Amino acid sequence: MTVDLHCHSTASDGVLAPALLVRRAHERGVELLALTDHDTLEGLDEARATATALEMRLVNGIELSCLWSGATIHVLGYDFSPQAPALCEAIAALHEGRWRRAELIAQRLQAKGMPGALEGARAVQMELGDSGNAPARPHFAEFLVRAGHVRDRAEAFRKWLGSGKLGDVKQHWPSLEQTVATLRQAGAWVSLAHPWQYDLTRSKRRRLVVDFVQAGGHALEVVNGLQPHEQVGGLSILAREFGLMASVGSDFHAPGEWSELGLYRELPAGLTPLWERFGHGR
């Protein structure tokens, strides 16, 4: 069975509306899909309606932002109750935090001689689809390109928006422990997203996994798109060491970028797929 447990729509920082994303996944042979937009469930109803019409299985998903040891970390939740009070409260707080973050990014860019960033990023976002969520860094990156401040989005992240740059605003996120607890209270299966993408040493990455396990996490995202084979191998070792299940996903945001829906490295043998537990008790 082809599964994809990590993708993004216009409800957060993707470029396809939820319905279009589900149709594209179906056309590419995905049989089990989780829409995991950042800090929002806004796209789930539209995605579910389309999946139902296509007789395709869609599981509730979300990617929550949190802080661990001063770094922004992402945690994936699956197969949860979207009406769970703790989750609804956390999403509301993250919604406000993302707007404060967008405003601060714009203020910082204006201080560097790049005014109008919030309005410009919001315009980019609204071109893709109506959303009540704050514009994200990819929307700011596109604004910077259009305004002539950078050559392309890669330069925007390298100079202004990437890790450690002025657009890397993280003071509004809850802790890793709080985030895992919120998801578990909603009945979610919890996976640590793309552990190799964080700027961590090998020992610090291992410590992150230790803290994630102690917080109550269930799985590691062992495979994220077309990441290098050696990273998949390293994460497989960690999953086996700590008795964690494995999740996989394309981390799709847009056609022609990091990966395609349903496209990712093969999951190494001997690991327990997290999606086999969906629909079963915790």
Secondary structure as UniProt FT lines:
FT   STRAND          3..4
FT   TURN            10..13
FT   HELIX           18..27
FT   TURN            28..29
FT   STRAND          32..35
FT   TURN            42..43
FT   HELIX           44..53
FT   TURN            54..55
FT   STRAND          57..68
FT   TURN            69..70
FT   STRAND          71..78
FT   TURN            82..83
FT   HELIX           85..111
FT   TURN            112..113
FT   HELIX           117..128
FT   HELIX           137..146
FT   TURN            147..148
FT   HELIX           153..156
FT   HELIX           157..161
FT   TURN            163..164
FT   TURN            166..167
FT   TURN            171..172
FT   HELIX           176..185
FT   TURN            186..187
FT   STRAND          189..192
FT   HELIX           195..197
FT   HELIX           202..215
FT   STRAND          219..224
FT   TURN            225..226
FT   HELIX           229..241
FT   TURN            242..243
FT   STRAND          245..249
FT   TURN            255..256
FT   TURN            261..262
FT   TURN            269..270
FT   HELIX           274..277
FT   TURN            278..279
//
